[in-house]
Structures are given as C-alpha cells and as structure tokens.
Amino acid sequence: MKIAIPLHQGNLSMHFGHCEHFALVEVDEQKKTILGESLHQPPPHEPGVLPRWLGELGANLIIAGGMGRRAQELFASNNIAVLVGAQGNTPQQLVAAYLSGNLETGANCCDH
C-alpha cells in the first residue's frame, strides 16, 4: 500500500492543493511497518490533475487536513481512499498512527 501525504515545510499541509511536496509512503499493512518513503513535487494545481498524478504514482490512500468534496470524488474515481481532518504532523507520525489505528481526524478544514 502507498499512502500520499501533502506537505508544507515537512509537515502535513492543511490544504492538499497548495502543498509544496507529496510524501509517498510505502507500507506493509500486515506487518504495520513503513517500507520506504519518497518525496515528489506536484504538477501545477488544476482540478483533477493531482488525483490522476498520485494514482499514476501508485497511491492507494491520501491523508489530508482538508479537501473539497469534488476533489474527494476525483480521488475516489481514481481508486484512492481519502482521510480528511488529520492534524499537521510528519508523514512518519501520520502513517504510524494510521497503521496502529490511532490516527485522529477532526473536521475537514476545507469548505469547497
């Protein structure tokens, strides 16, 4: 499984469409371990571009602080699950919390 996380200054970006980079974290769901991580500079933000691009990179899940409804639908159409409402931590902390079942999510901080 590959988990995509939008980043701003090394931590979770609260709005995925305006992030500096995406961390792509490969995990073993059975063993609940991180296998590797890579950073990717996203293409220019336009509706529909990021879901396709992350799908091409093999992402299965995106953990985000906030994301509009249309973007969530576009990720779903690219077979990428979405978790919104996460708080700004490092990719390693977010993924470790997700794998252990302890990832806390709150309200989606995006309203469009």
Sine and cosine of phi, psi and omega as CSV:
sin_phi,cos_phi,sin_psi,cos_psi,sin_omega,cos_omega
0.00,0.00,0.60,-0.80,0.06,-1.00
-0.85,-0.53,0.78,-0.62,-0.03,-1.00
-0.94,-0.34,0.82,-0.58,0.03,-1.00
-0.99,-0.12,0.69,-0.72,0.01,-1.00
-0.71,-0.70,0.87,-0.50,0.04,-1.00
-0.96,0.28,0.70,-0.72,-0.09,-1.00
-0.85,-0.52,0.55,-0.83,0.18,-0.98
-0.71,-0.71,0.89,-0.46,-0.04,-1.00
0.80,0.59,0.66,0.75,0.11,-0.99
0.99,0.11,-0.11,0.99,0.03,-1.00
-0.88,-0.47,0.20,-0.98,0.01,-1.00
-0.81,0.58,0.80,-0.60,0.10,-0.99
-0.99,0.15,0.72,-0.69,-0.04,-1.00
-0.96,0.28,-0.25,0.97,0.10,-1.00
-0.74,-0.67,0.93,-0.36,-0.15,-0.99
-0.86,0.51,-0.53,0.85,-0.07,-1.00
-0.95,0.30,-0.18,0.98,-0.03,-1.00
-0.87,-0.49,0.44,0.90,-0.05,-1.00
-0.99,0.12,0.32,-0.95,0.03,-1.00
-0.99,0.11,-0.63,0.78,-0.03,-1.00
-0.57,-0.82,0.24,-0.97,0.21,-0.98
-0.88,-0.47,0.75,-0.66,0.20,-0.98
-1.00,0.04,0.71,-0.71,0.11,-0.99
-0.90,-0.43,0.93,-0.36,-0.11,-0.99
-0.95,-0.32,0.88,-0.47,0.03,-1.00
-1.00,0.01,0.76,-0.65,-0.06,-1.00
-0.77,-0.64,0.40,-0.92,0.18,-0.98
-0.98,-0.22,0.96,-0.27,-0.06,-1.00
-0.90,0.43,-0.56,0.83,-0.01,-1.00
-0.92,0.39,-0.74,0.68,-0.04,-1.00
-1.00,0.05,-0.16,0.99,-0.01,-1.00
0.84,0.55,0.75,0.67,-0.01,-1.00
-0.77,-0.63,0.44,-0.90,0.09,-1.00
-1.00,0.03,0.80,-0.60,-0.02,-1.00
-1.00,-0.09,-0.48,0.88,-0.02,-1.00
-0.01,-1.00,0.24,-0.97,-0.02,-1.00
-0.56,-0.83,0.63,-0.78,0.07,-1.00
-0.67,-0.74,0.48,-0.88,0.03,-1.00
-0.96,-0.29,0.63,-0.77,-0.03,-1.00
-0.70,-0.72,0.71,-0.70,0.09,-1.00
-1.00,0.10,0.82,-0.57,-0.06,-1.00
-0.96,0.28,0.41,-0.91,0.13,-0.99
-0.94,0.35,0.21,-0.98,0.05,-1.00
-0.81,0.59,0.65,-0.76,-0.07,-1.00
-0.96,0.29,0.88,-0.48,0.12,-0.99
-0.58,-0.81,0.53,-0.85,-0.01,-1.00
-0.79,0.61,0.79,-0.62,0.07,-1.00
1.00,0.01,-0.26,0.97,-0.07,-1.00
-0.95,0.31,-0.74,0.67,-0.08,-1.00
-0.91,0.43,-0.67,0.74,0.05,-1.00
-0.87,0.50,-0.68,0.74,0.03,-1.00
-0.91,0.42,-0.71,0.70,-0.03,-1.00
-0.88,0.48,-0.74,0.68,0.01,-1.00
-0.92,0.40,-0.56,0.83,0.09,-1.00
-0.89,0.46,-0.65,0.76,0.04,-1.00
-0.91,0.42,-0.48,0.88,0.05,-1.00
-0.99,0.15,-0.09,1.00,0.07,-1.00
1.00,-0.09,0.22,0.98,-0.02,-1.00
-0.92,0.40,0.65,-0.76,0.07,-1.00
-0.94,-0.34,-0.35,0.94,-0.09,-1.00
-0.52,-0.85,0.61,-0.79,0.16,-0.99
-0.85,-0.53,0.74,-0.67,0.10,-1.00
-0.97,-0.25,0.86,-0.52,-0.09,-1.00
-0.72,-0.69,0.38,-0.93,0.13,-0.99
-0.98,0.20,-0.75,0.66,0.00,-1.00
-0.55,-0.84,0.52,-0.86,-0.01,-1.00
-0.32,-0.95,0.72,-0.69,0.03,-1.00
-0.92,0.40,0.35,-0.94,-0.05,-1.00
-0.86,0.50,-0.68,0.73,-0.02,-1.00
-0.88,0.47,-0.68,0.73,0.03,-1.00
-0.88,0.48,-0.66,0.75,0.02,-1.00
-0.88,0.48,-0.64,0.77,0.04,-1.00
-0.91,0.43,-0.64,0.77,0.01,-1.00
-0.91,0.41,-0.63,0.78,0.07,-1.00
-0.89,0.45,-0.69,0.72,0.01,-1.00
-0.87,0.50,-0.63,0.77,0.00,-1.00
-0.94,0.34,-0.26,0.96,0.08,-1.00
-0.98,-0.21,0.30,0.95,0.03,-1.00
0.85,0.52,0.62,0.78,0.04,-1.00
-0.87,-0.49,0.88,-0.48,0.04,-1.00
-0.95,0.31,0.45,-0.89,-0.06,-1.00
-0.80,-0.60,0.75,-0.67,0.18,-0.98
-0.88,-0.48,0.85,-0.52,0.02,-1.00
-0.90,-0.43,0.31,-0.95,0.02,-1.00
1.00,-0.04,0.14,0.99,0.05,-1.00
-0.94,0.34,0.38,-0.93,0.00,-1.00
-0.97,-0.24,0.38,-0.93,-0.15,-0.99
-0.92,0.39,1.00,-0.06,0.11,-0.99
-0.82,-0.57,0.04,-1.00,0.07,-1.00
-0.95,0.30,0.36,-0.93,0.04,-1.00
-0.83,0.56,-0.65,0.76,-0.03,-1.00
-0.89,0.45,-0.67,0.74,0.02,-1.00
-0.91,0.41,-0.68,0.73,0.00,-1.00
-0.90,0.44,-0.72,0.70,-0.03,-1.00
-0.93,0.38,-0.65,0.76,0.04,-1.00
-0.87,0.49,-0.68,0.74,0.03,-1.00
-0.91,0.42,-0.65,0.76,0.03,-1.00
-0.88,0.47,-0.75,0.66,-0.04,-1.00
-0.90,0.44,-0.53,0.85,-0.01,-1.00
-1.00,0.05,-0.05,1.00,-0.01,-1.00
0.98,0.17,0.27,0.96,-0.06,-1.00
-0.92,-0.38,0.27,0.96,0.00,-1.00
-0.95,0.31,0.88,-0.47,0.02,-1.00
-1.00,0.02,0.77,-0.64,0.08,-1.00
-0.83,-0.56,0.57,-0.82,0.03,-1.00
-0.87,-0.49,-0.56,-0.83,-0.01,-1.00
-0.95,0.31,0.55,-0.84,0.10,-0.99
-0.92,0.40,0.87,-0.49,-0.07,-1.00
-0.99,0.12,0.17,0.99,0.03,-1.00
-0.90,-0.43,0.73,-0.69,-0.08,-1.00
-0.91,-0.42,0.35,0.94,0.04,-1.00
-0.80,-0.60,0.00,0.00,0.00,0.00
